[in-house]
């Protein structure tokens, strides 16, 4: 789409909102329920399309559509529950009410790595809150954006509602910039890199707009000496290698207590050697290609930097000689916790394995990176678990115990602190971000 297309679409979406805002919330929930059902019917073909266009393995593509379906289910219940309290008034014969109203038009800019789920988290919740949506998917996954939008539009139109309630403009940075600067965007939800997120935040703030930011992660798994290694190895493998390292929740740093360091590295390297690499459509494949040629270059640059800064490549580190953007899943040891490359989020399957001695130092190392998305410890010590969850523990938005960093549950608020942007999507009280409070 070009800027003229964008202009026309915003006008149509704003008109459609007038219709949508008048519909009672439980009735809006019923429409979202039907969207969930329509996605259920197309789950395999949509999952296949995600796999084709993004490059993630088929089961992950299907799993991503399933997340949208699950969020629809969640939103249906929520449509009968959102509300504010009636508070005691200090004036006799008066009522003090907190009412929540929709913000209006929610702009949703999503990234290539989750071309369905992230839009689902936003749109299902935004819709039951009474908002219209305007979506700009990643330019490299536009087929997915078009397919999802057509499914939603059919449900809306079958219910005699304007399809423009969920509008789509495909396009690049010009469309994204227009959305960020546009006063008619009552909320802009942006998922992507910290670098671009900062530009978006400044543009939106300049007009006193609202933004919801879901940006980078530099996530750590911490393994203590009392950890169950049978849990650790598959968890670290899945968190570091899943989606070929292209999740915002991918594990990029693995802190191992010095007493178990060598044993875990040996076991992990053995597990890495068994990762089945291949065509993402093949049911045997666990690990597919990177999304673009640029990603391959970033991977190679990061491996080079890691070596220069004193790291040892235990396994991987090379491009795989086959068609497509395939690279070897990579483990690097021997770097200090504060090496510049360790503090850089490279969107690729590189895991930096680091040694620690004490709980206090490793909690500090977890928190010393700029991002604050996901984090995990493996331990059986209850006291340590509660310290990890407490004020001096992890400073991340997602704090795990004895499970990997990657993935999240839709019932909780998803998002992170610091350079991750501070936004929250999906469950808990994230719905409040899509509404304005009237007292």
N, C-alpha and C positions, 0 to 999 in steps of 0.2 A: 504494500500500500504506500501511496505518497501522502504528502501533507494535505492535499485536497480531500483524499479519501478519509483521512483522519478527521478532518473538520466535519465532514458529512456524518461520520459515525458518531462523533461526540454529540452532535445535535440530536440524532436519532435516539441515542442512549438516554439523553436527558429527557426527551419526550416520553420514552418508554418508562422511565422512573416514575413519572406522574401516575401512570396506571398501576405500577407495582406497589407503590407506597400506600395506595388505598386498600390493598388486599390484606385481610387480617393475617397476622403472623402464622397461626396454625394452618391456614389455607396455603400460605407460601411454603410451609413445611411439606404439605402434600405434593406440591410441584417438585420440590427438591427430592422427595421420595421417588417420584416418577423418573427423575433424572438418574438417580442411583440405579433404578431397575433397567433403564435403557442402557446404561453403561455395563451392567451385569450381562445383558444379552450380547454385547459386543466385546466382552472382556478379552477373549483370545485373539481376535483379529486386531484389536487396539494394542494389546500387549506385543503382538507381532510387529506392528507398525513402529512402536517405541523401539523395539529391538533393532529393526531395520535402519531407522533414522538416527537414533542416538548411539547404538552399538552395544547397549547392555544386554546381558543374556535374557533369553525369552522369559524364564520364570520371574526375573526381576521386572521385566516389562509388564507382565500380567499382575505381579504384586503391586506395582505402582497404580494401575487402574483400580485394583482392589482397595487401595487406600482412599481413592476418591469415593468409591462406593461406600466404604465404612464411614467416611466423614459425612456423606449424605444421610446415612442412618442416624448418626449422632446429631446432625442438624435438625432432623425431623423432631426428635424428642425436645431439643433445645427450643424449637419454635413455640412450644407450649409453656416454656419455663422462664424465658428472659423477662426481667422486670426489675423495678426498683422498690425500695421500702417506702412505707408511709411512716414518717418520723414524728416524734412528739413535738408539737408546736408550743412555743412559750407564750403565744397570744391566745386568749380564750376564744373558743368558737372558730379557730382557724385550722386548716389542714396543711401539713408540710409534706409534699410528695416529691420523690425523685423519679422522674420519668425518663426513659431512654428512647430516643428517636434515631432513625437512620441518618447517616451523614449525607447520603445522596448517591453520588457516582464514585465507585471505587475502581481506580486504575490498578491493574495487576500486571507487573512485568516479571516474567519467570525465566529461569536459566535452562540451558540445554540438558543438564544432567537428570532433572526430574520434570520432563515436559508435560506430564499429566497431573501428578500428585499435588504439586505445589499450587497449581491453579485450583485444584479441587479443595484443598484446605481453605483457600481464600474465598472462592466463589460460593461454596455451600453455606458457609457461615455468613458471608456478606448478604447473600440472598434472603436467608430467613430473617435477618435484621432489617430487611426492607430496602436494600440498596440495589442499584443496577451495577453491572460490571463492564469494564472495558479492558480486554486482555491484549497484551503484546507478548507473545511467546518468543523464544529464542529464534533468530533468523535461520539457524541450522536445523530446527525441528518444526518447520512450519506445517508440514503435512499432518503431524500430530495435532497441532493447534486447530487446523481447519477441521479435521475429523471430529475432535471433541466438541467443537462449537456447533457443527452440523447436528450432532446427536442432541445437544441441549436445545438448539433452536427448534428442532422438530417437536420436542416435548412441550415447549412454550406455545408453539403455534397450534398444536393439537388441543391445547387448553384455551384457545382463542386469546392468547396473550402475545404481545409483540416480541419477536425473536431478539430484538435489539436490547432487551433486558440483559442479555449476555452477549455483548458485542466483541468483535475481534478486529484488530488491525495488525497484519503482519508487517514487519519492517525492521529497520536497523536503528542506529543511534539517533537519527533525525526524529523518528517517531517517539522514542524514549525521552528525548530532550523536550519535545513538544508536550508530552504528558507531564513531565516534572514541572514545567513552567506554567502549565495551564490552570488558571484559577478555578475552572469548572471541575477539575479533579478534586473531589472532597477528601479523598484519602488515596495515597499512592503506596501500594505494597510492592517493594522491589526485592527480588532475590538475585544475587549475583556476587561479583567480586567486591572486596572491600574498597578497592580503588574507584570503581565506577559508583559504588554505593555512596561514597563520600561526596562525589559530584552531585548525585541525585539529591542527597540530603540537603546540600547547600542551596540548590535551586528551589527545592520545595520550601525550605525554611525562609528563603528570601521573600516569598509571597505569604508567609505565615500559614503555609499549608500543613497538612498532617502526613507523616510518612511512617511506614512500617518496614523496617529494614531487616533482611535475613542475609547476612554477608558471610565472610570466610570463617574457617575453623582451623585451628592447629592443635588437634586433639591428642591427648595423652592417655595411655594405659599405664598404670603403676602396679607392679607385681611385687608383693612382699614375700618374705621367706616362708611364710606359713600358707601360701596360696596353693590351691588345688591345680596342679599343672595340667591335669586332664581337661580342665575347663579353659585354662589360659591359652594353650596352643591353638585349638580351633577358633577361639574368640579373637585372638590377635590376628590370626590368618584372615578370618572373614572381615574383620574391621579394616585391615590394611589393604587387602587385595580385592574385596567385593567392589563391583562396579568399576574395576580397574583403577581403584583409588580416586574416583571422581565424585565422591560424596562430600558434602560440606562436613559430615560427621565422620569421615574416614580417619582411622588412627594413623597419625604421622610420627608420633614419638612413643617409644616403648621404654619405660623406666623399669629396670630390673634390679632387685636387691643384689649386691655384689656376691652374696653366697650362692645364688642360683643362676647368675648371669650366663656362665659358659654352658650350663646344661640346657637352659631355655633356648639359647641361640642355636645350639646343635639340633635340638628337637624341631625348632621352627624352620631351620634351613631344610631339614628332611621333609617337613610338611610342604614347604614351598615347592620342592622338587616334584611333588605329586599333583600340583595344581593342573587341572585339565584345561589347556588353552586351545581355543578354536573358534569356529563359526558360532556367533551368539544364538543362532536359530537351532543349533544342534543340542538336543536334550542332555548330552554328556558334558557339554562345555560349562566350566565354572568361571571362566575368565575370557573376556573378549577384548576388542581393540580399544585404544583411546579414541576420542571423538574426532580429533582433527590432526593434521600434520603439525600445526603450531604446538599442540600438546606434546607431540613426540619430541620436538626441539626443546621444549621447556624441561622435559624429563632428562634428556641428555645433558643439558646445561647444569641441571641440579646435581646429577651424578658427578660431573666434572668438578663442580664447586665443592661437593662433599669430600672428594679425594684431596683437593687442594688444601682444604681446611683440616686435614688429618684423619679423615675417615677411611675405613677399610670396607670394600664391597665384599660381603660374605656370599651373596648370590645375586644373580641378575645383573642389572646395570647396562644391558645392551638392547638394541633394536632387534626384533625377531625377523629373520629373513623369510618373509611371506607377504602376499598382497594384503594391504590394509595397514592401519596405524598400530601395529602390535609392538609392545615392548615387554621385556622380562620383568616380572614382579621382583622387587629389589629390597635387600636388607643391607644397611650400612651400620657398622659398629665403630667404636673408638672415638667418636666425636665428643667434645665437651657439651654440657647441657645448654650453654649459651652461644654456641657457634652460630654465625649469621645464617647459614643454610638451614639449621635446625629451627630457627625462628622465622623462616620463610615458608609460607604455604605453597607447595608445588602440587598442582592438581593432577597427581600421577601416583602410581603404586610404589612409592619409596617409603620405607620404614626406617627411622633412625633409632637404633637401640642404644640406650644410655645406662650407665651404672649409677647406683646411689647407695648410701650407707644408712641414713637416718630418715625417719618419717617427716620431721619438720622441714628438712632441706628439700625433700622431693615434693612435698605439698607446695612449697614456694616455687620450685621449678615448674610445676604444672601451671602455676598462675602467672609466671613471668612473661609469657608470650602476649602479644597484643590482642589476640582473639580470645573469646571466652564462650565457645559453643558447647562442646561435649567433653566428658572426662570419665575415667573409670578406674577403680581400684579392684585388685584381687587380693583378698585376705579373709581370714576366719575370725579375726579379732574384733569383737563387738564394740569395744571402746574406740578402736581406730575407725571403724565404720561411722560411728556417730560424730567423731571429730572431723572426718572427711565431709560429712553432710552439713556440718555446723559452720559458724561464722569465720573460723580460721582454716576451713577446708577448701574444697574446690570453689573457685569463683566463676564457674561456668553456669550457663542456663540449664544444662542437662548433666546430672551427676549420677553416675551408675556405680553399682557394686556387684562384682562377680558376673558382669555381662559386658559385651563389647561396647565401644563408643557409638558405632553406627546404628542407624535406625532409631525409631522413637514410637511411642504409642499415641494414637490420635486423641485419646481422652485427656492427655496432659497438654499444657501450653508448650509449644515448640519454639525455641529461639535461644539467643545467647546474649552475653554481656560485652562490654568494651567495643572493640573493632568489629564484632559480629553484628553490632547495630542496635541491640536492645529490643528488637521487635518480638512479638509472640503471635503464633498462628495456631489454628486447629482448636484444641480442647480447653478445658478449665474455663477461665473467664476471658479468654482471648476475644470473645464476641464483643466485649466492651470497646475494643479498638475500632470496630466498624460502626459504632454508634456515637451520638453526642448526648451528653447528660443535661437534662433540664431540671432545675430545682425549683 
